[in-house]
Amino acid sequence: NRFQNFIKHLREMGDEVIVVTNHEGVPQEFHGAKVIGSWSFPCPLYGKVPLSLALSPRIISEVAKFKPDIIHASSPGIMVFGALAIAKLLSVPLVMSYHTHVPV
């Protein structure tokens, strides 16, 4: 999918990448990028869509240790608010994009 291709391309270009996703039980790495799963709950109107703030102390600590140059948040869900909070907390620039695919 689009995210996997984006991560793969960044890693092939030599960028260091960590991924925070709203899925628990994900692989610990993808093409050399560390993957951190976050607890999520089903969207009230679309139960197949998981939602997460991704704002746990564990996630904040992992992102702080990584020391990102930039944070990219891409979500139609509430995870962007967690990314915004972490970016402000760490004084890191944030870029956001909105893409959606609602399963029917």
N, CA, C and O atoms as a GROMACS GRO file, in nm:
protein
  416
    1ASN      N    1   0.083  -0.119   0.000
    1ASN     CA    2   0.000   0.000   0.000
    1ASN      C    3   0.087   0.125   0.000
    1ASN      O    4   0.210   0.115   0.004
    2ARG      N    5   0.024   0.239  -0.005
    2ARG     CA    6   0.092   0.368  -0.017
    2ARG      C    7   0.191   0.392   0.097
    2ARG      O    8   0.302   0.438   0.073
    3PHE      N    9   0.151   0.362   0.221
    3PHE     CA   10   0.240   0.384   0.335
    3PHE      C   11   0.361   0.292   0.330
    3PHE      O   12   0.473   0.336   0.356
    4GLN      N   13   0.340   0.167   0.296
    4GLN     CA   14   0.451   0.074   0.287
    4GLN      C   15   0.550   0.117   0.180
    4GLN      O   16   0.671   0.110   0.201
    5ASN      N   17   0.501   0.161   0.066
    5ASN     CA   18   0.589   0.210  -0.040
    5ASN      C   19   0.665   0.335   0.004
    5ASN      O   20   0.783   0.350  -0.027
    6PHE      N   21   0.598   0.423   0.074
    6PHE     CA   22   0.661   0.546   0.124
    6PHE      C   23   0.774   0.512   0.221
    6PHE      O   24   0.884   0.567   0.210
    7ILE      N   25   0.747   0.423   0.315
    7ILE     CA   26   0.849   0.381   0.413
    7ILE      C   27   0.966   0.315   0.341
    7ILE      O   28   1.082   0.348   0.367
    8LYS      N   29   0.937   0.225   0.252
    8LYS     CA   30   1.041   0.154   0.177
    8LYS      C   31   1.129   0.254   0.101
    8LYS      O   32   1.252   0.242   0.103
    9HIS      N   33   1.067   0.350   0.034
    9HIS     CA   34   1.142   0.449  -0.042
    9HIS      C   35   1.231   0.534   0.050
    9HIS      O   36   1.347   0.558   0.018
   10LEU      N   37   1.178   0.578   0.161
   10LEU     CA   38   1.258   0.657   0.255
   10LEU      C   39   1.380   0.579   0.304
   10LEU      O   40   1.490   0.632   0.311
   11ARG      N   41   1.358   0.452   0.336
   11ARG     CA   42   1.469   0.368   0.384
   11ARG      C   43   1.573   0.346   0.272
   11ARG      O   44   1.693   0.348   0.298
   12GLU      N   45   1.526   0.324   0.150
   12GLU     CA   46   1.618   0.306   0.038
   12GLU      C   47   1.701   0.431   0.012
   12GLU      O   48   1.814   0.422  -0.037
   13MET      N   49   1.646   0.547   0.046
   13MET     CA   50   1.718   0.674   0.029
   13MET      C   51   1.812   0.701   0.147
   13MET      O   52   1.885   0.800   0.147
   14GLY      N   53   1.809   0.612   0.247
   14GLY     CA   54   1.899   0.627   0.361
   14GLY      C   55   1.840   0.700   0.480
   14GLY      O   56   1.911   0.728   0.576
   15ASP      N   57   1.712   0.733   0.475
   15ASP     CA   58   1.649   0.802   0.587
   15ASP      C   59   1.622   0.706   0.701
   15ASP      O   60   1.590   0.589   0.680
   16GLU      N   61   1.635   0.757   0.822
   16GLU     CA   62   1.596   0.680   0.940
   16GLU      C   63   1.448   0.706   0.963
   16GLU      O   64   1.401   0.820   0.954
   17VAL      N   65   1.375   0.601   0.992
   17VAL     CA   66   1.229   0.611   1.000
   17VAL      C   67   1.180   0.528   1.118
   17VAL      O   68   1.224   0.416   1.140
   18ILE      N   69   1.086   0.586   1.194
   18ILE     CA   70   1.005   0.505   1.284
   18ILE      C   71   0.860   0.529   1.246
   18ILE      O   72   0.823   0.637   1.198
   19VAL      N   73   0.779   0.429   1.267
   19VAL     CA   74   0.638   0.436   1.232
   19VAL      C   75   0.555   0.410   1.356
   19VAL      O   76   0.577   0.312   1.427
   20VAL      N   77   0.461   0.499   1.383
   20VAL     CA   78   0.363   0.476   1.489
   20VAL      C   79   0.231   0.451   1.418
   20VAL      O   80   0.185   0.534   1.340
   21THR      N   81   0.171   0.337   1.447
   21THR     CA   82   0.047   0.300   1.380
   21THR      C   83  -0.061   0.267   1.482
   21THR      O   84  -0.031   0.233   1.597
   22ASN      N   85  -0.183   0.277   1.440
   22ASN     CA   86  -0.295   0.253   1.531
   22ASN      C   87  -0.336   0.106   1.532
   22ASN      O   88  -0.452   0.074   1.555
   23HIS      N   89  -0.242   0.020   1.508
   23HIS     CA   90  -0.268  -0.123   1.514
   23HIS      C   91  -0.174  -0.188   1.615
   23HIS      O   92  -0.054  -0.164   1.612
   24GLU      N   93  -0.229  -0.268   1.701
   24GLU     CA   94  -0.145  -0.347   1.791
   24GLU      C   95  -0.107  -0.476   1.720
   24GLU      O   96  -0.174  -0.516   1.624
   25GLY      N   97  -0.001  -0.540   1.765
   25GLY     CA   98   0.038  -0.667   1.708
   25GLY      C   99   0.100  -0.659   1.570
   25GLY      O  100   0.098  -0.756   1.496
   26VAL      N  101   0.155  -0.543   1.536
   26VAL     CA  102   0.221  -0.527   1.406
   26VAL      C  103   0.365  -0.578   1.415
   26VAL      O  104   0.417  -0.593   1.526
   27PRO      N  105   0.429  -0.604   1.302
   27PRO     CA  106   0.571  -0.643   1.307
   27PRO      C  107   0.652  -0.533   1.374
   27PRO      O  108   0.614  -0.416   1.368
   28GLN      N  109   0.763  -0.569   1.436
   28GLN     CA  110   0.846  -0.471   1.506
   28GLN      C  111   0.927  -0.384   1.411
   28GLN      O  112   0.977  -0.278   1.449
   29GLU      N  113   0.941  -0.429   1.286
   29GLU     CA  114   1.013  -0.348   1.188
   29GLU      C  115   0.960  -0.377   1.049
   29GLU      O  116   0.903  -0.483   1.022
   30PHE      N  117   0.980  -0.279   0.961
   30PHE     CA  118   0.940  -0.292   0.821
   30PHE      C  119   1.048  -0.225   0.737
   30PHE      O  120   1.067  -0.104   0.746
   31HIS      N  121   1.118  -0.302   0.657
   31HIS     CA  122   1.228  -0.252   0.573
   31HIS      C  123   1.328  -0.169   0.653
   31HIS      O  124   1.379  -0.068   0.605
   32GLY      N  125   1.354  -0.212   0.775
   32GLY     CA  126   1.452  -0.143   0.858
   32GLY      C  127   1.395  -0.028   0.940
   32GLY      O  128   1.468   0.033   1.018
   33ALA      N  129   1.267   0.002   0.924
   33ALA     CA  130   1.202   0.107   1.004
   33ALA      C  131   1.138   0.042   1.126
   33ALA      O  132   1.066  -0.057   1.114
   34LYS      N  133   1.164   0.098   1.243
   34LYS     CA  134   1.100   0.048   1.364
   34LYS      C  135   0.950   0.080   1.357
   34LYS      O  136   0.912   0.190   1.318
   35VAL      N  137   0.868  -0.016   1.396
   35VAL     CA  138   0.722   0.002   1.394
   35VAL      C  139   0.671  -0.010   1.537
   35VAL      O  140   0.701  -0.107   1.607
   36ILE      N  141   0.593   0.088   1.579
   36ILE     CA  142   0.536   0.091   1.713
   36ILE      C  143   0.384   0.089   1.701
   36ILE      O  144   0.324   0.182   1.647
   37GLY      N  145   0.324  -0.016   1.750
   37GLY     CA  146   0.178  -0.027   1.748
   37GLY      C  147   0.117   0.040   1.869
   37GLY      O  148   0.175   0.039   1.978
   38SER      N  149   0.002   0.099   1.850
   38SER     CA  150  -0.068   0.169   1.958
   38SER      C  151  -0.205   0.107   1.979
   38SER      O  152  -0.269   0.059   1.886
   39TRP      N  153  -0.249   0.108   2.104
   39TRP     CA  154  -0.383   0.061   2.136
   39TRP      C  155  -0.482   0.145   2.056
   39TRP      O  156  -0.464   0.265   2.039
   40SER      N  157  -0.586   0.081   2.007
   40SER     CA  158  -0.688   0.152   1.930
   40SER      C  159  -0.826   0.098   1.964
   40SER      O  160  -0.840  -0.006   2.029
   41PHE      N  161  -0.926   0.170   1.918
   41PHE     CA  162  -1.064   0.128   1.937
   41PHE      C  163  -1.137   0.150   1.805
   41PHE      O  164  -1.095   0.232   1.724
   42PRO      N  165  -1.247   0.077   1.782
   42PRO     CA  166  -1.317   0.090   1.654
   42PRO      C  167  -1.389   0.225   1.642
   42PRO      O  168  -1.446   0.275   1.739
   43CYS      N  169  -1.384   0.281   1.524
   43CYS     CA  170  -1.456   0.404   1.495
   43CYS      C  171  -1.606   0.377   1.512
   43CYS      O  172  -1.656   0.276   1.462
   44PRO      N  173  -1.677   0.464   1.583
   44PRO     CA  174  -1.820   0.439   1.608
   44PRO      C  175  -1.904   0.416   1.483
   44PRO      O  176  -1.996   0.334   1.485
   45LEU      N  177  -1.876   0.488   1.375
   45LEU     CA  178  -1.958   0.473   1.254
   45LEU      C  179  -1.905   0.370   1.156
   45LEU      O  180  -1.978   0.320   1.071
   46TYR      N  181  -1.776   0.339   1.168
   46TYR     CA  182  -1.712   0.242   1.078
   46TYR      C  183  -1.625   0.150   1.164
   46TYR      O  184  -1.506   0.177   1.182
   47GLY      N  185  -1.683   0.044   1.215
   47GLY     CA  186  -1.615  -0.045   1.307
   47GLY      C  187  -1.486  -0.106   1.257
   47GLY      O  188  -1.402  -0.148   1.337
   48LYS      N  189  -1.469  -0.111   1.124
   48LYS     CA  190  -1.346  -0.168   1.068
   48LYS      C  191  -1.230  -0.069   1.071
   48LYS      O  192  -1.116  -0.106   1.042
   49VAL      N  193  -1.257   0.057   1.105
   49VAL     CA  194  -1.153   0.160   1.107
   49VAL      C  195  -1.106   0.181   1.251
   49VAL      O  196  -1.183   0.226   1.335
   50PRO      N  197  -0.978   0.147   1.280
   50PRO     CA  198  -0.927   0.166   1.416
   50PRO      C  199  -0.887   0.312   1.440
   50PRO      O  200  -0.832   0.378   1.351
   51LEU      N  201  -0.914   0.361   1.559
   51LEU     CA  202  -0.876   0.496   1.598
   51LEU      C  203  -0.785   0.491   1.720
   51LEU      O  204  -0.801   0.406   1.807
   52SER      N  205  -0.690   0.582   1.725
   52SER     CA  206  -0.597   0.589   1.837
   52SER      C  207  -0.539   0.729   1.845
   52SER      O  208  -0.516   0.793   1.743
   53LEU      N  209  -0.515   0.776   1.967
   53LEU     CA  210  -0.443   0.902   1.985
   53LEU      C  211  -0.292   0.880   1.973
   53LEU      O  212  -0.218   0.973   1.940
   54ALA      N  213  -0.246   0.758   2.001
   54ALA     CA  214  -0.102   0.726   1.997
   54ALA      C  215  -0.024   0.825   2.083
   54ALA      O  216   0.076   0.882   2.039
   55LEU      N  217  -0.071   0.844   2.204
   55LEU     CA  218  -0.012   0.944   2.292
   55LEU      C  219   0.027   0.884   2.426
   55LEU      O  220   0.024   0.953   2.528
   56SER      N  221   0.062   0.758   2.428
   56SER     CA  222   0.100   0.692   2.553
   56SER      C  223   0.242   0.735   2.592
   56SER      O  224   0.319   0.779   2.507
   57PRO      N  225   0.276   0.723   2.720
   57PRO     CA  226   0.414   0.754   2.761
   57PRO      C  227   0.517   0.672   2.684
   57PRO      O  228   0.626   0.722   2.655
   58ARG      N  229   0.486   0.547   2.651
   58ARG     CA  230   0.578   0.462   2.574
   58ARG      C  231   0.604   0.522   2.436
   58ARG      O  232   0.719   0.527   2.392
   59ILE      N  233   0.501   0.568   2.369
   59ILE     CA  234   0.518   0.624   2.236
   59ILE      C  235   0.591   0.757   2.242
   59ILE      O  236   0.680   0.783   2.161
   60ILE      N  237   0.555   0.841   2.337
   60ILE     CA  238   0.625   0.970   2.353
   60ILE      C  239   0.774   0.945   2.377
   60ILE      O  240   0.859   1.012   2.318
   61SER      N  241   0.806   0.849   2.463
   61SER     CA  242   0.945   0.816   2.494
   61SER      C  243   1.019   0.765   2.371
   61SER      O  244   1.132   0.806   2.345
   62GLU      N  245   0.957   0.676   2.294
   62GLU     CA  246   1.020   0.621   2.174
   62GLU      C  247   1.048   0.731   2.072
   62GLU      O  248   1.156   0.734   2.012
   63VAL      N  249   0.952   0.820   2.052
   63VAL     CA  250   0.972   0.928   1.955
   63VAL      C  251   1.080   1.025   2.006
   63VAL      O  252   1.164   1.070   1.927
   64ALA      N  253   1.079   1.055   2.134
   64ALA     CA  254   1.181   1.145   2.191
   64ALA      C  255   1.321   1.084   2.176
   64ALA      O  256   1.415   1.156   2.141
   65LYS      N  257   1.335   0.954   2.200
   65LYS     CA  258   1.465   0.887   2.184
   65LYS      C  259   1.511   0.889   2.038
   65LYS      O  260   1.630   0.898   2.010
   66PHE      N  261   1.418   0.881   1.947
   66PHE     CA  262   1.449   0.880   1.804
   66PHE      C  263   1.502   1.017   1.757
   66PHE      O  264   1.583   1.024   1.665
   67LYS      N  265   1.455   1.124   1.821
   67LYS     CA  266   1.496   1.262   1.787
   67LYS      C  267   1.470   1.293   1.640
   67LYS      O  268   1.563   1.318   1.563
   68PRO      N  269   1.342   1.292   1.600
   68PRO     CA  270   1.312   1.314   1.458
   68PRO      C  271   1.340   1.458   1.414
   68PRO      O  272   1.330   1.551   1.493
   69ASP      N  273   1.375   1.472   1.287
   69ASP     CA  274   1.389   1.605   1.227
   69ASP      C  275   1.252   1.661   1.192
   69ASP      O  276   1.232   1.782   1.191
   70ILE      N  277   1.160   1.570   1.163
   70ILE     CA  278   1.024   1.609   1.124
   70ILE      C  279   0.930   1.494   1.160
   70ILE      O  280   0.971   1.377   1.161
   71ILE      N  281   0.806   1.527   1.187
   71ILE     CA  282   0.702   1.426   1.210
   71ILE      C  283   0.600   1.440   1.098
   71ILE      O  284   0.553   1.550   1.069
   72HIS      N  285   0.567   1.328   1.036
   72HIS     CA  286   0.465   1.326   0.932
   72HIS      C  287   0.346   1.248   0.985
   72HIS      O  288   0.357   1.131   1.020
   73ALA      N  289   0.232   1.314   0.992
   73ALA     CA  290   0.108   1.249   1.036
   73ALA      C  291   0.014   1.242   0.916
   73ALA      O  292  -0.012   1.342   0.850
   74SER      N  293  -0.035   1.124   0.890
   74SER     CA  294  -0.125   1.104   0.779
   74SER      C  295  -0.242   1.021   0.828
   74SER      O  296  -0.229   0.901   0.850
   75SER      N  297  -0.354   1.086   0.846
   75SER     CA  298  -0.466   1.013   0.903
   75SER      C  299  -0.594   1.094   0.892
   75SER      O  300  -0.593   1.216   0.910
   76PRO      N  301  -0.704   1.027   0.862
   76PRO     CA  302  -0.833   1.095   0.875
   76PRO      C  303  -0.885   1.084   1.019
   76PRO      O  304  -0.991   1.139   1.050
   77GLY      N  305  -0.813   1.014   1.106
   77GLY     CA  306  -0.859   0.989   1.242
   77GLY      C  307  -0.796   1.083   1.343
   77GLY      O  308  -0.737   1.185   1.309
   78ILE      N  309  -0.812   1.046   1.469
   78ILE     CA  310  -0.768   1.132   1.579
   78ILE      C  311  -0.619   1.122   1.609
   78ILE      O  312  -0.568   1.197   1.692
   79MET      N  313  -0.548   1.029   1.543
   79MET     CA  314  -0.406   1.013   1.568
   79MET      C  315  -0.328   1.142   1.537
   79MET      O  316  -0.223   1.165   1.596
   80VAL      N  317  -0.379   1.224   1.448
   80VAL     CA  318  -0.310   1.349   1.416
   80VAL      C  319  -0.300   1.440   1.538
   80VAL      O  320  -0.205   1.518   1.549
   81PHE      N  321  -0.395   1.430   1.630
   81PHE     CA  322  -0.388   1.512   1.752
   81PHE      C  323  -0.274   1.466   1.843
   81PHE      O  324  -0.209   1.547   1.907
   82GLY      N  325  -0.252   1.335   1.848
   82GLY     CA  326  -0.137   1.283   1.922
   82GLY      C  327  -0.007   1.328   1.860
   82GLY      O  328   0.086   1.366   1.931
   83ALA      N  329   0.001   1.322   1.727
   83ALA     CA  330   0.121   1.367   1.656
   83ALA      C  331   0.146   1.516   1.680
   83ALA      O  332   0.260   1.558   1.700
   84LEU      N  333   0.039   1.594   1.679
   84LEU     CA  334   0.052   1.738   1.705
   84LEU      C  335   0.105   1.763   1.846
   84LEU      O  336   0.194   1.846   1.866
   85ALA      N  337   0.052   1.691   1.943
   85ALA     CA  338   0.097   1.708   2.082
   85ALA      C  339   0.244   1.669   2.097
   85ALA      O  340   0.320   1.740   2.163
   86ILE      N  341   0.284   1.558   2.036
   86ILE     CA  342   0.424   1.514   2.046
   86ILE      C  343   0.515   1.613   1.975
   86ILE      O  344   0.623   1.645   2.025
   87ALA      N  345   0.475   1.662   1.859
   87ALA     CA  346   0.556   1.759   1.786
   87ALA      C  347   0.575   1.886   1.868
   87ALA      O  348   0.686   1.940   1.874
   88LYS      N  349   0.469   1.934   1.932
   88LYS     CA  350   0.480   2.053   2.017
   88LYS      C  351   0.569   2.026   2.138
   88LYS      O  352   0.654   2.108   2.172
   89LEU      N  353   0.550   1.912   2.201
   89LEU     CA  354   0.627   1.875   2.319
   89LEU      C  355   0.777   1.868   2.288
   89LEU      O  356   0.859   1.911   2.368
   90LEU      N  357   0.811   1.815   2.172
   90LEU     CA  358   0.951   1.795   2.134
   90LEU      C  359   1.006   1.909   2.047
   90LEU      O  360   1.122   1.906   2.007
   91SER      N  361   0.923   2.009   2.016
   91SER     CA  362   0.962   2.120   1.930
   91SER      C  363   1.014   2.071   1.794
   91SER      O  364   1.120   2.112   1.747
   92VAL      N  365   0.936   1.982   1.734
   92VAL     CA  366   0.971   1.923   1.605
   92VAL      C  367   0.867   1.968   1.502
   92VAL      O  368   0.747   1.966   1.532
   93PRO      N  369   0.910   2.008   1.383
   93PRO     CA  370   0.812   2.045   1.280
   93PRO      C  371   0.720   1.926   1.247
   93PRO      O  372   0.761   1.810   1.253
   94LEU      N  373   0.597   1.960   1.213
   94LEU     CA  374   0.496   1.859   1.181
   94LEU      C  375   0.438   1.888   1.044
   94LEU      O  376   0.402   2.002   1.014
   95VAL      N  377   0.430   1.787   0.962
   95VAL     CA  378   0.360   1.796   0.835
   95VAL      C  379   0.246   1.694   0.841
   95VAL      O  380   0.264   1.582   0.889
   96MET      N  381   0.130   1.734   0.793
   96MET     CA  382   0.015   1.644   0.799
   96MET      C  383  -0.046   1.631   0.660
   96MET      O  384  -0.048   1.725   0.581
   97SER      N  385  -0.095   1.512   0.633
   97SER     CA  386  -0.168   1.489   0.509
   97SER      C  387  -0.293   1.408   0.544
   97SER      O  388  -0.295   1.331   0.640
   98TYR      N  389  -0.394   1.427   0.465
   98TYR     CA  390  -0.522   1.362   0.492
   98TYR      C  391  -0.556   1.271   0.374
   98TYR      O  392  -0.575   1.316   0.262
   99HIS      N  393  -0.563   1.144   0.403
   99HIS     CA  394  -0.600   1.044   0.303
   99HIS      C  395  -0.702   0.952   0.369
   99HIS      O  396  -0.689   0.920   0.487
  100THR      N  397  -0.799   0.911   0.296
  100THR     CA  398  -0.898   0.823   0.357
  100THR      C  399  -0.936   0.709   0.263
  100THR      O  400  -0.935   0.721   0.141
  101HIS      N  401  -0.968   0.601   0.326
  101HIS     CA  402  -1.022   0.484   0.257
  101HIS      C  403  -1.116   0.419   0.358
  101HIS      O  404  -1.072   0.348   0.448
  102VAL      N  405  -1.243   0.443   0.342
  102VAL     CA  406  -1.341   0.390   0.436
  102VAL      C  407  -1.395   0.259   0.380
  102VAL      O  408  -1.463   0.257   0.278
  103PRO      N  409  -1.365   0.149   0.449
  103PRO     CA  410  -1.417   0.021   0.400
  103PRO      C  411  -1.568   0.015   0.415
  103PRO      O  412  -1.624   0.061   0.514
  104VAL      N  413  -1.632  -0.042   0.317
  104VAL     CA  414  -1.779  -0.053   0.323
  104VAL      C  415  -1.821  -0.198   0.330
  104VAL      O  416  -1.941  -0.227   0.335
   0.00000   0.00000   0.00000
